[in-house]
Structures are given as structure tokens and as C-alpha cells.
């Protein structure tokens, strides 16, 4: 597969409960197109339907559906001139698979390497002051910390440059992201 790079597709990632969705909503309120996290939507749908493609039930099926939906989100999002922010990207599924000891198929590796986002990926670090579990997020604090570290490594392994977004008020975090991009990423 010849790589497709969409430099205006910007990934916001990190471990669970680090404030990614809140940051995405802030960017959306500022007029940017934002793509919601496919994993949380998938979990919500599975819970509503009584399905088992959940990270605490059928992890393999959950991984595959999450990956397929991430590919679809990438391919179905129009390529615009201004930034489009993604609440997680394709490599997030590979990180999940590695955390859970699940197989990563060659197809997944090829697609994750070939469907490229902007080189700079914004990593929200674990932040215990805001961390909480809920109906869709069941990981404990230690797993959140482990996930963030592996997420940074996964993106680095796929040729991205993770930039850590400082903790603080959401407006300051959004300003940091936008200023970093304005300065060349």
C-alpha cells in the first residue's frame, strides 16, 4: 500500500481519562472539525444492544471492530485545508492489542503504516486529579499510566512525534495544541 498522508489530520491521544474528549470538545467549540473516539462509541453501542464486543468480554472482536471503525473514520473524513482533530487514531488500536496480548495482523500493520496523520501527535499524559472510571472506562489508574506510556511508544514506532500536552485548564491545552501547530508542529 502506498502511504496516504493527510497532514491536516491531527491525533489527540493518551491513556484513558486524561482529558482527550474534553480537549476535542473545546477545539470543536472553536470551530474545528473533530472526529469522536470510535472506541467509546463502540462500547456505548455494545452496552445498549447487549453485545459482547467489549474490552472486558470479547476483546478480539472489540479490537477488530475498533480498528475497522478507525480505518473508516480516516477514509470517510473529507480532506480539508484546515486541521481536523481525531480523538485517537489507528495506532491506538495497535496499542490496545499490545496491552491485551492480542494478535496484530499484517493487514492492521500495513493500514496503520499507510494511512498517515500529521507527524505531530498530541499526547495527553496521565492526570490523576481528573482521572475517574465510568460505565465505558473501567481501567484502573495503573493501567491508565501503562497505556499512556505504551501509546507514546506505539506512535513513535510508527514514525510519529508525540508532543505531550501540559495538564491544566482545557482552554490552555487547546491553545498549546493550536500554537504548536502554528509553529510548524
C-alpha positions as CSV (number, residue, x, y, z in Angstrom):
1,X,0.0,0.0,0.0
2,X,1.3,3.4,-1.0
3,X,1.1,5.6,2.1
4,X,-1.6,8.3,2.2
5,X,-0.6,11.3,4.4
6,X,-3.2,13.8,5.5
7,X,-1.1,16.5,7.3
8,X,-4.3,18.2,8.4
9,X,-5.5,15.1,10.3
10,X,-4.3,15.7,13.9
11,X,-4.4,13.0,16.5
12,X,-5.1,13.7,20.2
13,X,-4.2,10.5,22.2
14,X,-3.1,9.2,25.5
15,X,-4.2,6.9,28.2
16,X,-7.8,6.7,29.4
17,X,-9.2,9.6,31.4
18,X,-6.5,12.2,30.5
19,X,-9.0,14.7,29.1
20,X,-8.9,13.9,25.4
21,X,-12.6,14.2,24.8
22,X,-12.8,17.4,26.8
23,X,-10.0,18.9,24.7
24,X,-11.7,17.7,21.5
25,X,-14.9,19.4,22.5
26,X,-13.0,22.6,23.2
27,X,-11.5,22.5,19.7
28,X,-14.9,21.8,18.2
29,X,-16.3,24.8,20.0
30,X,-13.6,26.9,18.4
31,X,-14.8,25.9,15.0
32,X,-12.6,22.9,14.2
33,X,-13.9,19.7,12.7
34,X,-13.4,16.9,15.3
35,X,-13.9,13.2,14.9
36,X,-15.1,11.5,18.1
37,X,-13.4,8.5,19.6
38,X,-14.6,5.3,17.9
39,X,-13.8,3.1,20.9
40,X,-16.1,4.8,23.3
41,X,-18.9,5.0,20.8
42,X,-18.5,1.2,20.1
43,X,-18.6,0.4,23.8
44,X,-21.8,2.5,24.2
45,X,-23.4,0.8,21.3
46,X,-22.5,-2.7,22.5
47,X,-23.8,-1.9,26.0
48,X,-27.1,-0.6,24.6
49,X,-27.5,-3.6,22.3
50,X,-26.4,-6.2,24.9
51,X,-23.4,-7.1,22.6
52,X,-20.2,-8.7,23.7
53,X,-17.6,-6.7,21.6
54,X,-16.4,-5.1,24.7
55,X,-12.9,-4.8,26.2
56,X,-14.0,-6.8,29.3
57,X,-15.7,-9.5,27.2
58,X,-14.8,-10.4,23.6
59,X,-11.5,-8.4,23.4
60,X,-10.6,-9.8,20.0
61,X,-13.9,-8.8,18.4
62,X,-13.7,-5.4,20.2
63,X,-10.2,-4.8,18.8
64,X,-11.2,-5.7,15.2
65,X,-14.4,-3.5,15.3
66,X,-12.4,-0.6,16.8
67,X,-9.8,-0.9,14.1
68,X,-12.3,-1.2,11.3
69,X,-14.1,1.9,12.5
70,X,-10.9,3.8,12.9
71,X,-10.0,3.0,9.2
72,X,-13.5,4.1,8.2
73,X,-13.2,7.3,10.2
74,X,-9.9,8.1,8.4
75,X,-11.2,7.2,4.9
76,X,-14.6,8.8,5.3
77,X,-13.4,12.1,6.7
78,X,-13.1,14.7,3.9
79,X,-9.6,16.1,3.4
80,X,-9.9,19.8,4.2
81,X,-7.4,22.7,4.2
82,X,-7.8,23.3,8.0
83,X,-7.0,20.9,10.8
84,X,-9.3,18.0,11.6
85,X,-8.8,16.6,15.1
86,X,-9.2,12.9,15.8
87,X,-9.9,11.6,19.3
88,X,-7.5,8.8,18.9
89,X,-6.1,7.3,15.7
90,X,-5.3,3.9,14.1
91,X,-2.2,3.2,16.2
92,X,-4.4,3.4,19.3
93,X,-5.9,0.0,18.4
94,X,-2.5,-1.5,18.0
95,X,-1.5,-0.2,21.4
96,X,-4.7,-1.7,22.9
97,X,-3.9,-5.1,21.2
98,X,-0.3,-5.0,22.6
99,X,-1.6,-4.2,26.1
100,X,-4.0,-7.1,26.0
101,X,-1.6,-9.6,24.3
102,X,-3.8,-9.8,21.2
103,X,-2.6,-10.5,17.7
104,X,-1.9,-7.6,15.4
105,X,-2.5,-8.8,11.8
106,X,-0.2,-7.8,8.9
107,X,-3.2,-6.0,7.4
108,X,-3.5,-3.9,10.6
109,X,0.2,-3.1,10.5
110,X,0.0,-2.1,6.8
111,X,-3.0,0.1,7.2
112,X,-1.6,1.8,10.4
113,X,1.6,2.5,8.5
114,X,-0.1,3.5,5.3
115,X,-3.0,5.8,6.5
116,X,-0.9,8.6,7.9
117,X,-1.9,11.6,10.1
118,X,0.1,14.7,10.8
119,X,3.6,13.7,12.1
120,X,3.0,15.5,15.4
121,X,0.6,13.6,17.6
122,X,-0.6,15.3,20.8
123,X,-0.3,13.0,23.8
124,X,-2.3,13.8,27.0
125,X,-0.4,12.4,29.9
126,X,-2.0,10.6,32.9
127,X,-3.5,13.1,35.2
128,X,-4.7,11.6,38.5
129,X,-6.6,14.8,39.6
130,X,-9.1,14.3,36.8
131,X,-9.0,10.5,36.4
132,X,-12.2,8.6,37.0
133,X,-13.8,5.4,35.8
134,X,-17.3,5.3,34.4
135,X,-19.7,2.9,32.5
136,X,-17.4,2.8,29.5
137,X,-14.0,3.3,31.1
138,X,-13.1,0.6,33.6
139,X,-9.3,0.7,33.7
140,X,-7.7,1.5,37.0
141,X,-5.1,4.2,37.5
142,X,-2.1,1.9,37.0
143,X,-3.5,0.7,33.7
144,X,-4.1,4.3,32.6
145,X,-0.4,5.1,33.3
146,X,0.8,1.9,31.5
147,X,-1.5,2.7,28.5
148,X,-0.1,6.2,28.1
149,X,3.5,5.0,28.1
150,X,2.8,2.3,25.5
151,X,0.7,4.8,23.4
152,X,3.7,7.1,23.2
153,X,5.9,4.2,22.2
154,X,3.4,2.9,19.6
155,X,3.1,6.2,17.9
156,X,6.9,6.7,17.9
157,X,7.3,3.2,16.4
158,X,5.0,4.2,13.6
159,X,7.1,7.3,12.8
160,X,5.1,10.0,14.6
161,X,6.4,12.6,17.0
162,X,4.4,12.6,20.2
163,X,4.2,16.0,21.9
164,X,3.0,16.0,25.5
165,X,0.2,18.5,26.2
166,X,0.7,20.1,29.6
167,X,-2.0,19.5,32.2
168,X,-4.1,22.5,33.1
169,X,-7.3,24.2,32.1
170,X,-8.8,22.9,28.8
171,X,-8.6,26.4,27.1
172,X,-4.8,26.4,27.8
173,X,-4.4,22.9,26.5
174,X,-6.3,23.8,23.3
175,X,-4.1,27.0,23.0
176,X,-1.0,24.8,23.3
177,X,-2.1,22.4,20.6
178,X,-3.0,25.2,18.2
179,X,0.2,27.2,18.9
180,X,2.3,24.1,18.4
181,X,0.7,23.5,15.0
182,X,1.1,27.2,14.1
183,X,4.8,26.9,14.9
184,X,5.2,24.1,12.5
185,X,4.1,21.2,14.6
